[in-house]
Amino acid sequence: MTAMSRNDQPGRSAGRRLVVLVPYLWLIAFFLVPFLIVLKISLSQTAIAQPPYTPAFDPEAGWAGIKEFFAELSFVNYQSLAGDWLYLASYLKSLQVAAVSTLILGVLGYALAYGMARAPRRVQPVLVTLVVLPFWTSFLIRVYAWINILQRDGLLNQALMALRLVDEPPVWLATDTAIYIGIVYSYLPFMVLPIYAALERMDETLLEAAADLGCPPGKAFWLVTVPLSLPGVIAGALLCFIPIVGEFVIPDLLGGSETLMIGQTLWIEFFTNRDWPIASTVAVILLIVLVGPIVAYRHFEARAL
C-alpha cells in the first residue's frame, strides 16, 4: 500500500502543477501577449500602410533587423498624449462618470442586497433570479430600450406629464443624466450580487449579541453589518468601476457629443483616424490607471486575511 502511494505521488504532484499552470498560461496567452503587442504599437509611428504603423517586426532580417526594429521605437506618442488636453479630458470624464456611477450603484446595490439577504430563505432564489434576469436580454437591446424611454415623447416624460410633475417634457437623451441612468441600470447586478453574497453568509447571531449588549439596531448595522459586508462592497465597486471607465456603448448611444469618454476616444482613434499608435498609447495608459484600484484591493484583501 505504501509503495503504491509512493508511485502515485509523482503523478498527483504533476497534476497539481498542471492545474496551477493552466490559469497562468491563460493569462499569458490572452492578457500578457496582447498587452505586449499593444505596447509595441504604442511605441511605433503612424504610417499609411498595412499595418498602419512602423516599424514592423521582421524576424527574417536577422539580428541587424531586430536591432533596427528596437532602435525605431520611441515614446513620442506618450509625449503627444501628455500635451493634448482632449485625451486628458477624456480620462477625467471617464473617471468622473465611473466614480459617480459606482457611488450610486453602491447605495442602490447595498439597499437591494440587504433586502434580499433579510428576505425569507424560500424567496431569496427568486429575488436573485430577478436581479440576473436582465442579462437574459441582449445588452444592445436594453440600451436601445432606454433610448425609447428617455426620448422627448418617451415613457418617462409621458409618466411625468401624466403625474403633473413637470409642465414641459425634460430633455434626457444626449445628457450625462442619461449616461448615469444607462450605466446604473446595466451594472446594478454586478454590485448587488457580491454584496448579497457577503450579507447572506454573515452570522446573524452577532447582531443578536450586539442587541443583548444594549446596541441599538441602527448602531449595530453600522458597527457589525457594514464592516462584515465591506469585502463584498469593495468587490462590487471594482466590478463596476473598472469596466465603466472604458465604457463605449452607453455613452455613445445615450450621451451627447460633449460627453467624450475614453472608450469613445479609443474608437475614434482606431477606426476613424486609423491612428493605431496613439490609440494603443491611450489603451496602455488606461490600463496603468486601472491597475491602481486592483492593487489597492489586493492589498486590502491581504490585510483582511
ZIPEWO-V684929 format. One record per backbone hydrogen bond with DSSP energy under -1.0 kcal/mol. CO is the residue of the C=O (numbers start at 0). NH is the residue of the N-H. If there is no record, write none. Layout:
# ZIPEWO-V684929
((CO,NH) (CO,NH))
This chain:
# ZIPEWO-V684929
((0,4) (1,5) (2,6) (3,7) (4,8) (7,11) (8,12) (9,13) (10,14) (11,15) (12,16) (13,17) (14,18) (15,19) (16,20) (17,21) (20,24) (21,25) (22,26) (23,27) (24,28) (25,29) (26,30) (26,31) (27,32) (30,34) (31,35) (32,36) (33,37) (34,38) (35,39) (36,40) (37,41) (40,43) (42,73) (44,53) (46,48) (50,52) (51,46) (53,44) (57,60) (58,61) (61,65) (62,66) (63,67) (64,68) (65,69) (66,70) (67,71) (74,78) (75,79) (76,80) (77,81) (78,82) (80,83) (83,87) (84,88) (85,89) (86,90) (87,91) (88,92) (89,93) (90,94) (91,95) (92,96) (93,97) (94,98) (95,99) (96,100) (97,101) (98,102) (99,103) (100,104) (101,105) (102,106) (103,107) (104,108) (105,109) (106,110) (107,111) (108,112) (109,113) (110,114) (111,115) (112,116) (113,117) (119,122) (119,123) (122,126) (123,127) (124,128) (125,129) (126,130) (127,131) (128,132) (131,134) (132,135) (133,136) (137,141) (138,142) (139,143) (140,144) (141,145) (142,146) (143,147) (144,148) (145,149) (146,150) (148,155) (150,153) (153,157) (154,158) (155,159) (156,160) (157,161) (158,162) (159,164) (174,178) (175,179) (176,180) (177,181) (178,182) (179,183) (180,184) (181,185) (182,186) (183,187) (187,190) (187,191) (188,192) (190,194) (191,195) (192,196) (193,197) (194,198) (195,199) (196,200) (198,201) (202,205) (203,207) (204,208) (205,209) (206,210) (207,211) (208,212) (209,214) (210,213) (215,219) (216,220) (217,221) (218,222) (219,223) (219,224) (220,225) (223,227) (224,228) (228,232) (229,233) (230,234) (231,235) (232,236) (233,237) (234,238) (235,239) (236,240) (237,241) (239,243) (240,244) (243,246) (247,251) (248,252) (249,253) (250,254) (253,173) (255,258) (257,259) (260,264) (261,265) (262,266) (263,267) (264,268) (265,269) (266,270) (267,271) (267,272) (268,274) (273,275) (274,278) (275,279) (276,280) (277,281) (278,282) (279,283) (280,284) (281,285) (282,286) (283,287) (284,288) (285,289) (286,290) (289,293) (290,294) (291,295) (292,296) (293,297) (294,298) (295,299) (296,300) (297,301) (298,302) (299,303) (300,304))
